[in-house]
């Protein structure tokens, strides 16, 4: 068991962790969520002492690993860390990346380390890639190697710091599948993630980090569906909604498309709904309303309901009254209308963004 007692971490100009208190039980799988800069990654780095806490205690099975005379290598033998940037040794092959830590730290023989490494690569779906170098691998494959390297140390506790944040949306699922498999091993796991549906699926507890501590915690169904505290409610709503503002006709189309893909991946939105959300963006914003962007900005909001299996795309813009259905791009409008459950235009002359187009898609 890990116990955090009044844990604090200060830097020169900021104090991300002011007073963190928690008990992590053996076998817990804990998702750590919260705003950027709230101290999520710092918390993990303090737990395995990559960052030395400024104050408080960390007890590992009752032993204070923050004590000045404690041999920190003893704790690190029991904890494995998976970083968002992989941190593989570029000059070593895949199998050598797995062999070196247990040989150096656990004093395993070369043969034993090799056999363990081969077995672990097979477990994460990388059999046959032992002699490749990291530069020959995609981001998703590198992260799977990093996970296998952590497992090679046979840790009791696995700490994962945003393990999918540096990946292309198409690669996120393969890494999530490996992590999901690990949750069945009985090992204690703490995962910093922004992938809400993934967190819900794999964890038994959620820590929402804010204001320098664990602002709210509970089982995933409570934190994600019925948070008790206001800041948690606001954060969870932002996770469920994608909002994009377009300021001119030359907006970053690939970047917006990638943002939509990541939002769909984060919320595990079915493929057909994902296609329709992208259709709304392409036909409504890029085609029907593109000329408007010369003069005014457009706001697009996407909201997905897992319960109803629906996605609502709402586009708002100011200026004169403009109903896309009466424009001269009949093809784009008909494509959008044919795929929508509902397609509605309203005009409110009193509102700043007086034009609104609402499109409802159903799975």
Order of alpha helices (4+ residues) and beta strands (2+ residues): beta-beta-beta-alpha-beta-beta-alpha-beta-alpha-alpha-alpha-beta-alpha-beta-alpha-beta-beta-alpha-alpha-beta-alpha-alpha-beta-beta-alpha-beta-beta
